[in-house]
Amino acid sequence: MTTDRKQVHVKPAPGRVVLDPERGDDLPAAGRLVARSTYWVRRIQDNDVIVGEPPAPADTAKAAKAAVADKGAK
């Protein structure tokens, strides 16, 4: 799988809450693909986020179904 060098998949480091200024919300625990910018490079350097591979599509679907099921159980 090739990814655009201008994008990077980041997720918050354990115990961190990181704002995604592009979307105006907090970065989800599973992370997301974001445009590589000075903001994200700084978050990486400060160890606020972890760079990694995005979850496989099957994992994403399972996580989404689990989240919906958890909401219904409350």
N, CA, C and O atoms as CSV, one atom per row, in Angstrom:
chain,resi,resn,atom,element,x,y,z
A,1,MET,N,N,0.848,-1.185,0.000
A,1,MET,CA,C,0.000,0.000,0.000
A,1,MET,C,C,0.885,1.236,0.000
A,1,MET,O,O,1.747,1.376,0.868
A,2,THR,N,N,0.692,2.113,-0.935
A,2,THR,CA,C,1.461,3.344,-0.960
A,2,THR,C,C,0.622,4.466,-0.386
A,2,THR,O,O,-0.580,4.566,-0.635
A,3,THR,N,N,1.281,5.301,0.381
A,3,THR,CA,C,0.583,6.444,0.946
A,3,THR,C,C,1.227,7.705,0.420
A,3,THR,O,O,2.417,7.720,0.105
A,4,ASP,N,N,0.467,8.730,0.326
A,4,ASP,CA,C,0.946,10.026,-0.112
A,4,ASP,C,C,1.920,10.564,0.934
A,4,ASP,O,O,1.595,10.602,2.120
A,5,ARG,N,N,3.100,10.977,0.508
A,5,ARG,CA,C,4.106,11.493,1.442
A,5,ARG,C,C,3.636,12.771,2.125
A,5,ARG,O,O,4.224,13.192,3.121
A,6,LYS,N,N,2.600,13.380,1.608
A,6,LYS,CA,C,2.088,14.597,2.210
A,6,LYS,C,C,1.081,14.307,3.310
A,6,LYS,O,O,0.568,15.227,3.947
A,7,GLN,N,N,0.794,13.025,3.535
A,7,GLN,CA,C,-0.134,12.639,4.591
A,7,GLN,C,C,0.538,11.647,5.521
A,7,GLN,O,O,1.449,10.919,5.126
A,8,VAL,N,N,0.078,11.632,6.754
A,8,VAL,CA,C,0.634,10.727,7.748
A,8,VAL,C,C,-0.509,10.282,8.665
A,8,VAL,O,O,-1.402,11.067,8.983
A,9,HIS,N,N,-0.469,9.013,9.084
A,9,HIS,CA,C,-1.473,8.508,10.017
A,9,HIS,C,C,-0.921,8.683,11.420
A,9,HIS,O,O,0.134,8.142,11.751
A,10,VAL,N,N,-1.630,9.434,12.241
A,10,VAL,CA,C,-1.194,9.676,13.614
A,10,VAL,C,C,-2.299,9.300,14.582
A,10,VAL,O,O,-3.485,9.387,14.263
A,11,LYS,N,N,-1.888,8.880,15.773
A,11,LYS,CA,C,-2.847,8.636,16.842
A,11,LYS,C,C,-2.243,9.214,18.116
A,11,LYS,O,O,-1.022,9.321,18.236
A,12,PRO,N,N,-3.098,9.588,19.069
A,12,PRO,CA,C,-2.573,10.198,20.292
A,12,PRO,C,C,-1.694,9.223,21.069
A,12,PRO,O,O,-1.975,8.026,21.132
A,13,ALA,N,N,-0.628,9.752,21.655
A,13,ALA,CA,C,0.204,8.949,22.543
A,13,ALA,C,C,-0.633,8.607,23.774
A,13,ALA,O,O,-1.566,9.340,24.100
A,14,PRO,N,N,-0.321,7.510,24.464
A,14,PRO,CA,C,-1.092,7.138,25.656
A,14,PRO,C,C,-1.190,8.295,26.661
A,14,PRO,O,O,-0.192,8.926,27.010
A,15,GLY,N,N,-2.405,8.546,27.106
A,15,GLY,CA,C,-2.646,9.599,28.095
A,15,GLY,C,C,-2.711,11.002,27.523
A,15,GLY,O,O,-2.815,11.968,28.278
A,16,ARG,N,N,-2.654,11.136,26.206
A,16,ARG,CA,C,-2.672,12.459,25.579
A,16,ARG,C,C,-3.990,12.693,24.858
A,16,ARG,O,O,-4.590,11.768,24.312
A,17,VAL,N,N,-4.425,13.940,24.865
A,17,VAL,CA,C,-5.558,14.392,24.068
A,17,VAL,C,C,-4.987,15.446,23.140
A,17,VAL,O,O,-4.401,16.430,23.591
A,18,VAL,N,N,-5.158,15.239,21.845
A,18,VAL,CA,C,-4.536,16.114,20.860
A,18,VAL,C,C,-5.610,16.708,19.950
A,18,VAL,O,O,-6.419,15.986,19.367
A,19,LEU,N,N,-5.601,18.020,19.842
A,19,LEU,CA,C,-6.541,18.722,18.977
A,19,LEU,C,C,-6.141,18.543,17.521
A,19,LEU,O,O,-4.963,18.638,17.179
A,20,ASP,N,N,-7.114,18.286,16.670
A,20,ASP,CA,C,-6.904,18.288,15.226
A,20,ASP,C,C,-7.439,19.625,14.731
A,20,ASP,O,O,-8.648,19.783,14.564
A,21,PRO,N,N,-6.546,20.593,14.493
A,21,PRO,CA,C,-7.014,21.933,14.145
A,21,PRO,C,C,-7.735,21.999,12.799
A,21,PRO,O,O,-8.556,22.890,12.582
A,22,GLU,N,N,-7.441,21.081,11.910
A,22,GLU,CA,C,-8.084,21.071,10.599
A,22,GLU,C,C,-9.568,20.734,10.719
A,22,GLU,O,O,-10.399,21.303,10.013
A,23,ARG,N,N,-9.896,19.800,11.623
A,23,ARG,CA,C,-11.294,19.374,11.801
A,23,ARG,C,C,-11.960,20.037,12.998
A,23,ARG,O,O,-13.187,20.034,13.104
A,24,GLY,N,N,-11.170,20.603,13.897
A,24,GLY,CA,C,-11.738,21.282,15.056
A,24,GLY,C,C,-12.204,20.344,16.151
A,24,GLY,O,O,-13.028,20.721,16.984
A,25,ASP,N,N,-11.677,19.111,16.160
A,25,ASP,CA,C,-12.040,18.170,17.213
A,25,ASP,C,C,-10.783,17.485,17.725
A,25,ASP,O,O,-9.679,17.749,17.248
A,26,ASP,N,N,-10.962,16.603,18.698
A,26,ASP,CA,C,-9.835,15.846,19.222
A,26,ASP,C,C,-9.524,14.678,18.298
A,26,ASP,O,O,-10.424,14.083,17.705
A,27,LEU,N,N,-8.256,14.364,18.186
A,27,LEU,CA,C,-7.816,13.219,17.401
A,27,LEU,C,C,-8.363,11.955,18.057
A,27,LEU,O,O,-8.159,11.757,19.255
A,28,PRO,N,N,-9.057,11.089,17.304
A,28,PRO,CA,C,-9.607,9.874,17.915
A,28,PRO,C,C,-8.504,8.909,18.341
A,28,PRO,O,O,-7.399,8.946,17.799
A,29,ALA,N,N,-8.801,8.054,19.302
A,29,ALA,CA,C,-7.816,7.104,19.829
A,29,ALA,C,C,-7.258,6.202,18.727
A,29,ALA,O,O,-6.090,5.818,18.778
A,30,ALA,N,N,-8.078,5.861,17.736
A,30,ALA,CA,C,-7.616,5.024,16.625
A,30,ALA,C,C,-6.754,5.815,15.653
A,30,ALA,O,O,-6.084,5.239,14.796
A,31,GLY,N,N,-6.773,7.134,15.789
A,31,GLY,CA,C,-5.986,7.991,14.915
A,31,GLY,C,C,-6.701,8.298,13.624
A,31,GLY,O,O,-7.821,7.846,13.385
A,32,ARG,N,N,-6.029,9.079,12.792
A,32,ARG,CA,C,-6.571,9.399,11.470
A,32,ARG,C,C,-5.446,9.854,10.557
A,32,ARG,O,O,-4.356,10.209,11.005
A,33,LEU,N,N,-5.738,9.833,9.282
A,33,LEU,CA,C,-4.809,10.291,8.269
A,33,LEU,C,C,-4.933,11.810,8.199
A,33,LEU,O,O,-6.026,12.343,8.007
A,34,VAL,N,N,-3.819,12.494,8.355
A,34,VAL,CA,C,-3.826,13.961,8.352
A,34,VAL,C,C,-2.783,14.467,7.359
A,34,VAL,O,O,-1.849,13.748,7.003
A,35,ALA,N,N,-2.951,15.689,6.925
A,35,ALA,CA,C,-1.965,16.320,6.054
A,35,ALA,C,C,-0.723,16.636,6.881
A,35,ALA,O,O,-0.819,17.222,7.959
A,36,ARG,N,N,0.445,16.244,6.370
A,36,ARG,CA,C,1.693,16.534,7.078
A,36,ARG,C,C,1.896,18.047,7.045
A,36,ARG,O,O,1.998,18.646,5.975
A,37,SER,N,N,1.952,18.646,8.214
A,37,SER,CA,C,2.127,20.089,8.327
A,37,SER,C,C,3.085,20.362,9.481
A,37,SER,O,O,3.482,19.447,10.202
A,38,THR,N,N,3.449,21.619,9.646
A,38,THR,CA,C,4.343,21.950,10.756
A,38,THR,C,C,3.683,21.614,12.091
A,38,THR,O,O,4.365,21.236,13.043
A,39,TYR,N,N,2.355,21.751,12.165
A,39,TYR,CA,C,1.647,21.401,13.409
A,39,TYR,C,C,1.867,19.938,13.761
A,39,TYR,O,O,2.239,19.621,14.890
A,40,TRP,N,N,1.637,19.036,12.792
A,40,TRP,CA,C,1.748,17.607,13.067
A,40,TRP,C,C,3.200,17.190,13.258
A,40,TRP,O,O,3.488,16.320,14.080
A,41,VAL,N,N,4.110,17.792,12.517
A,41,VAL,CA,C,5.533,17.485,12.720
A,41,VAL,C,C,5.929,17.850,14.144
A,41,VAL,O,O,6.671,17.109,14.788
A,42,ARG,N,N,5.446,18.973,14.637
A,42,ARG,CA,C,5.743,19.384,16.012
A,42,ARG,C,C,5.129,18.417,17.028
A,42,ARG,O,O,5.774,18.072,18.018
A,43,ARG,N,N,3.896,17.979,16.794
A,43,ARG,CA,C,3.254,17.004,17.704
A,43,ARG,C,C,4.061,15.702,17.732
A,43,ARG,O,O,4.202,15.077,18.783
A,44,ILE,N,N,4.590,15.297,16.570
A,44,ILE,CA,C,5.410,14.086,16.510
A,44,ILE,C,C,6.692,14.290,17.301
A,44,ILE,O,O,7.076,13.426,18.090
A,45,GLN,N,N,7.360,15.427,17.099
A,45,GLN,CA,C,8.618,15.712,17.800
A,45,GLN,C,C,8.421,15.804,19.312
A,45,GLN,O,O,9.302,15.419,20.080
A,46,ASP,N,N,7.275,16.311,19.736
A,46,ASP,CA,C,6.976,16.451,21.167
A,46,ASP,C,C,6.421,15.166,21.781
A,46,ASP,O,O,6.085,15.139,22.965
A,47,ASN,N,N,6.325,14.101,20.980
A,47,ASN,CA,C,5.795,12.804,21.425
A,47,ASN,C,C,4.340,12.894,21.891
A,47,ASN,O,O,3.908,12.132,22.756
A,48,ASP,N,N,3.594,13.829,21.310
A,48,ASP,CA,C,2.162,13.923,21.606
A,48,ASP,C,C,1.370,12.914,20.785
A,48,ASP,O,O,0.293,12.480,21.195
A,49,VAL,N,N,1.909,12.540,19.621
A,49,VAL,CA,C,1.246,11.574,18.752
A,49,VAL,C,C,2.230,10.497,18.332
A,49,VAL,O,O,3.446,10.676,18.389
A,50,ILE,N,N,1.666,9.373,17.908
A,50,ILE,CA,C,2.443,8.241,17.415
A,50,ILE,C,C,2.130,8.088,15.941
A,50,ILE,O,O,0.964,8.090,15.545
A,51,VAL,N,N,3.159,7.958,15.134
A,51,VAL,CA,C,2.990,7.749,13.700
A,51,VAL,C,C,2.871,6.254,13.454
A,51,VAL,O,O,3.641,5.462,13.998
A,52,GLY,N,N,1.921,5.882,12.645
A,52,GLY,CA,C,1.748,4.457,12.350
A,52,GLY,C,C,0.965,4.255,11.081
A,52,GLY,O,O,0.607,5.205,10.384
A,53,GLU,N,N,0.711,3.010,10.798
A,53,GLU,CA,C,-0.088,2.641,9.638
A,53,GLU,C,C,-1.563,2.718,10.008
A,53,GLU,O,O,-1.938,2.377,11.130
A,54,PRO,N,N,-2.397,3.160,9.083
A,54,PRO,CA,C,-3.834,3.147,9.361
A,54,PRO,C,C,-4.316,1.718,9.544
A,54,PRO,O,O,-3.747,0.794,8.962
A,55,PRO,N,N,-5.355,1.524,10.345
A,55,PRO,CA,C,-5.870,0.169,10.526
A,55,PRO,C,C,-6.379,-0.394,9.210
A,55,PRO,O,O,-6.812,0.346,8.326
A,56,ALA,N,N,-6.322,-1.695,9.095
A,56,ALA,CA,C,-6.826,-2.361,7.888
A,56,ALA,C,C,-8.326,-2.109,7.772
A,56,ALA,O,O,-8.996,-1.956,8.794
A,57,PRO,N,N,-8.865,-2.063,6.576
A,57,PRO,CA,C,-10.295,-1.784,6.396
A,57,PRO,C,C,-11.192,-2.708,7.211
A,57,PRO,O,O,-12.200,-2.250,7.746
A,58,ALA,N,N,-10.864,-3.985,7.323
A,58,ALA,CA,C,-11.680,-4.910,8.109
A,58,ALA,C,C,-11.667,-4.507,9.577
A,58,ALA,O,O,-12.699,-4.576,10.245
A,59,ASP,N,N,-10.514,-4.088,10.089
A,59,ASP,CA,C,-10.418,-3.644,11.478
A,59,ASP,C,C,-11.270,-2.402,11.704
A,59,ASP,O,O,-11.921,-2.274,12.741
A,60,THR,N,N,-11.268,-1.492,10.743
A,60,THR,CA,C,-12.052,-0.270,10.851
A,60,THR,C,C,-13.537,-0.594,10.909
A,60,THR,O,O,-14.267,-0.019,11.717
A,61,ALA,N,N,-13.985,-1.501,10.066
A,61,ALA,CA,C,-15.399,-1.883,10.048
A,61,ALA,C,C,-15.794,-2.531,11.368
A,61,ALA,O,O,-16.864,-2.244,11.904
A,62,LYS,N,N,-14.936,-3.407,11.897
A,62,LYS,CA,C,-15.227,-4.049,13.176
A,62,LYS,C,C,-15.298,-3.023,14.295
A,62,LYS,O,O,-16.180,-3.095,15.151
A,63,ALA,N,N,-14.374,-2.067,14.295
A,63,ALA,CA,C,-14.355,-1.035,15.334
A,63,ALA,C,C,-15.615,-0.172,15.257
A,63,ALA,O,O,-16.179,0.185,16.291
A,64,ALA,N,N,-16.060,0.166,14.049
A,64,ALA,CA,C,-17.257,0.968,13.885
A,64,ALA,C,C,-18.487,0.222,14.383
A,64,ALA,O,O,-19.345,0.810,15.043
A,65,LYS,N,N,-18.580,-1.063,14.073
A,65,LYS,CA,C,-19.717,-1.872,14.544
A,65,LYS,C,C,-19.692,-1.987,16.068
A,65,LYS,O,O,-20.739,-1.921,16.711
A,66,ALA,N,N,-18.519,-2.155,16.641
A,66,ALA,CA,C,-18.393,-2.265,18.096
A,66,ALA,C,C,-18.804,-0.959,18.761
A,66,ALA,O,O,-19.462,-0.985,19.802
A,67,ALA,N,N,-18.434,0.177,18.189
A,67,ALA,CA,C,-18.792,1.483,18.750
A,67,ALA,C,C,-20.301,1.673,18.729
A,67,ALA,O,O,-20.875,2.178,19.693
A,68,VAL,N,N,-20.950,1.273,17.641
A,68,VAL,CA,C,-22.407,1.385,17.544
A,68,VAL,C,C,-23.056,0.467,18.564
A,68,VAL,O,O,-24.029,0.861,19.207
A,69,ALA,N,N,-22.545,-0.749,18.730
A,69,ALA,CA,C,-23.099,-1.691,19.684
A,69,ALA,C,C,-22.933,-1.172,21.115
A,69,ALA,O,O,-23.836,-1.326,21.937
A,70,ASP,N,N,-21.784,-0.560,21.415
A,70,ASP,CA,C,-21.555,-0.001,22.750
A,70,ASP,C,C,-22.525,1.124,23.047
A,70,ASP,O,O,-23.019,1.228,24.170
A,71,LYS,N,N,-22.811,1.973,22.063
A,71,LYS,CA,C,-23.751,3.071,22.276
A,71,LYS,C,C,-25.154,2.535,22.548
A,71,LYS,O,O,-25.880,3.079,23.382
A,72,GLY,N,N,-25.534,1.471,21.847
A,72,GLY,CA,C,-26.853,0.879,22.023
A,72,GLY,C,C,-27.006,0.205,23.365
A,72,GLY,O,O,-28.124,0.082,23.865
A,73,ALA,N,N,-25.905,-0.241,23.970
A,73,ALA,CA,C,-25.959,-0.962,25.253
A,73,ALA,C,C,-26.154,-0.014,26.427
A,73,ALA,O,O,-26.540,-0.447,27.512
A,74,LYS,N,N,-25.891,1.274,26.224
A,74,LYS,CA,C,-25.992,2.239,27.335
A,74,LYS,C,C,-27.389,2.724,27.557
A,74,LYS,O,O,-27.626,3.535,28.453
